């Protein structure tokens, strides 16, 4: 597994955002086993640090999956992720986010997602961005709306009903 020593760190007022790498394995293991991840995103069968490392390797090897780890500037602790993925069942690129429960409702997810969207505007993969969320995930829905995405339609994926949110990238600035 490789780390990219040339990977750029993106900064916000309180966070450093860096591409996921093997040094994040313990954090990925913790995050992907939180009740929120399991309930709202789904089981990824990450049962060990080795599983987490393999998960990270798959992300690094993909050209359509981007994960940034949000770490506190003060202390460096990783607290969440922002994802930007071209999913096979969606026409446009999908933004996502997940944070450890202790860091929810503190504005970190908004701060990180807004900054990643700013990066996407520099070199957009498409002119439209989407996000999917289950209806019960009201905190994520509020965040998507705060980011400027609006409800488009309901779609079914793997037997689950998802709410699709979207926005033209030029209207996100």
C-alpha positions in Angstrom: 0.0 0.0 0.0 1.3 3.4 -0.9 1.2 6.9 0.5 1.4 9.8 -1.9 4.1 12.1 -0.4 3.1 14.7 -3.0 -0.6 14.7 -2.0 -1.8 18.1 -1.3 -3.3 19.0 2.1 -6.3 21.2 1.8 -6.9 23.5 4.7 -10.0 25.1 6.3 -10.1 27.3 9.4 -10.1 24.3 11.8 -9.3 21.3 9.6 -6.7 19.7 7.4 -8.1 17.6 4.6 -5.8 14.9 3.1 -6.2 12.0 0.8 -6.9 8.8 2.7 -3.8 6.6 3.1 -2.6 3.6 5.1 -1.8 5.7 8.1 -5.6 6.3 8.5 -6.4 2.6 8.8 -7.2 2.7 12.6 -9.4 5.7 12.0 -11.2 4.1 9.0 -11.8 1.0 11.1 -13.3 3.1 13.9 -15.5 5.3 11.6 -16.9 2.4 9.5 -18.0 0.6 12.6 -19.9 3.6 14.2 -23.6 3.2 14.7 -24.2 6.1 12.3 -22.2 4.6 9.5 -23.8 1.2 9.9 -27.3 2.6 10.0 -27.1 5.3 7.3 -24.3 4.1 5.0 -24.1 0.4 5.6 -21.9 -2.5 6.6 -18.6 -2.7 4.8 -17.2 -5.7 6.7 -14.3 -3.9 8.2 -13.5 -6.2 11.1 -9.8 -5.6 11.5 -7.0 -3.1 10.8 -6.1 -5.4 7.9 -9.6 -5.0 6.5 -9.3 -1.3 6.9 -6.0 -1.3 5.0 -7.5 -3.3 2.2 -10.4 -0.9 2.0 -8.0 2.0 1.7 -6.0 0.2 -0.9 -9.2 -0.2 -3.1 -9.9 3.5 -2.7 -6.4 4.4 -3.7 -6.5 2.1 -6.8 -9.8 3.6 -8.0 -10.0 6.5 -10.5 -13.6 7.1 -9.6 -13.4 7.1 -5.8 -11.9 10.0 -3.8 -11.7 10.1 0.0 -10.4 13.0 2.1 -9.8 12.5 5.8 -10.7 15.6 7.9 -8.3 16.0 10.8 -8.3 18.7 13.4 -5.5 21.3 12.9 -5.1 21.4 16.6 -3.8 18.0 17.6 -4.1 16.3 14.2 -6.9 13.8 15.2 -8.8 12.4 12.2 -12.5 13.1 12.8 -14.3 12.4 9.5 -14.3 11.9 5.8 -15.5 13.6 2.7 -16.1 11.5 -0.4 -16.5 12.3 -4.1 -17.4 9.2 -6.1 -18.7 8.5 -9.6 -21.2 5.7 -8.8 -22.4 3.4 -11.6 -26.1 4.0 -10.8 -25.9 7.8 -10.8 -25.4 10.1 -13.8 -23.3 12.6 -11.9 -20.5 12.6 -9.2 -21.7 12.0 -5.7 -20.5 13.9 -2.6 -20.7 12.2 0.8 -19.5 12.7 4.3 -19.3 10.9 7.6 -17.8 12.0 10.9 -17.2 10.4 14.3 -20.2 10.9 16.6 -18.2 13.1 19.0 -17.7 15.6 16.2 -21.2 15.8 14.9 -23.3 19.0 15.1 -20.1 21.2 15.4 -19.9 22.4 11.9 -16.9 20.3 10.9 -18.8 18.4 8.2 -20.1 21.6 6.6 -16.7 23.2 6.8 -15.0 20.2 5.1 -17.6 19.5 2.5 -17.8 23.2 1.5 -14.0 23.3 1.0 -14.0 20.1 -1.0 -16.8 21.5 -3.2 -14.5 24.6 -3.8 -11.8 22.2 -5.0 -14.3 20.5 -7.3 -15.2 23.8 -8.8 -11.5 24.2 -10.0 -11.7 21.1 -12.1 -15.2 19.7 -12.2 -15.8 16.2 -13.3 -19.3 17.2 -14.4 -21.4 20.3 -14.3 -23.8 18.8 -11.7 -23.2 17.2 -8.3 -25.5 14.8 -6.4 -25.8 13.2 -3.0 -27.9 10.3 -1.9 -29.2 9.9 1.6 -31.8 7.7 3.3 -34.8 9.7 4.5 -34.1 8.9 8.2 -30.7 10.6 8.1 -32.1 14.1 8.8 -28.8 15.6 9.9 -27.2 14.8 6.5 -30.3 16.1 4.7 -29.9 19.4 6.6 -26.2 19.6 5.7 -26.9 18.9 2.0 -29.5 21.7 2.0 -27.1 24.0 3.8 -24.5 23.2 1.0 -27.1 24.3 -1.6 -28.2 20.9 -2.8 -32.0 20.4 -3.3 -34.2 17.3 -3.3 -34.6 15.9 -6.9 -36.3 12.5 -6.5 -36.4 9.2 -4.7 -34.5 6.3 -6.2 -34.2 2.7 -5.2 -30.8 1.0 -4.8 -30.2 -2.4 -3.3 -33.8 -2.6 -1.9 -33.4 0.8 -0.1 -35.2 4.0 -1.0 -32.8 6.9 -1.3 -33.4 10.6 -1.6 -31.4 12.1 -4.4 -30.2 15.7 -3.9 -28.4 17.7 -6.5 -27.2 21.1 -7.8 -25.5 22.6 -10.8 -21.9 23.1 -9.8 -21.9 26.7 -11.0 -24.6 27.5 -8.5 -22.6 26.1 -5.5 -20.1 28.9 -5.3 
